[in-house]
Amino acid sequence: MRRKLTVPATKEKKTTAGVFIIESLRIRDESKQRFEGRILRDILTLSGKKVEYWYVRTWKEVREEMFQRFYDSGLRYLHISCHGNDDTIAFTLDDIPFEEFGKEIKHYLYERRLFFSACEVVNQALHDAVMPGSDCYSIIGPEDDIRFDDAVIMWGTFYHLMLRDATAMKSADIRTALQKLKETFGRTFKYL
């Protein structure tokens, strides 16, 4: 049975600087232990940051359980580690078009930020499906394909830079951190 959405009509909920990680890999990646999100959780925990980590295999789990858990956690940053392409988000056992994903998630993103560690997912089509009506501050993710080892090191660095002294991520600071990642790792991130 689907959980009842408990977002107040005003959408206001006090949040705290912390990362809520949802991870979903292909079965072949599971067998190779490529749990980037789990390692990122360990890095953030070691750094004393607030973090929650959940591994899921289906869109149903995400839609019916994880979005509400994210909202209820009060954590401000949702990090989704998965596969995808320019119009679909891929979970272990199913793929979801951006439109369906956006329709479900936008209720949970009020004054929060969405991060994707997934190839090709962060683009204008995702922006158009998620941002209108969500009051989400931003969507951020790699511009090109990204390897698991590169991803975990870059995201760990990004969150370290953003959360070490601040209680909130500011747009200018995010752009500075993303530029540092580009200079250090040669990878470009989209910031929508």
Secondary structure as UniProt FT lines:
FT   TURN            9..10
FT   STRAND          16..23
FT   HELIX           27..31
FT   TURN            32..33
FT   HELIX           36..46
FT   TURN            47..48
FT   STRAND          50..55
FT   HELIX           59..61
FT   HELIX           62..66
FT   HELIX           67..73
FT   STRAND          75..81
FT   STRAND          83..84
FT   STRAND          88..90
FT   STRAND          95..97
FT   HELIX           98..105
FT   HELIX           106..108
FT   TURN            110..111
FT   STRAND          113..117
FT   TURN            119..120
FT   HELIX           124..130
FT   TURN            132..134
FT   STRAND          138..142
FT   HELIX           148..163
FT   HELIX           171..185
FT   STRAND          189..191
//
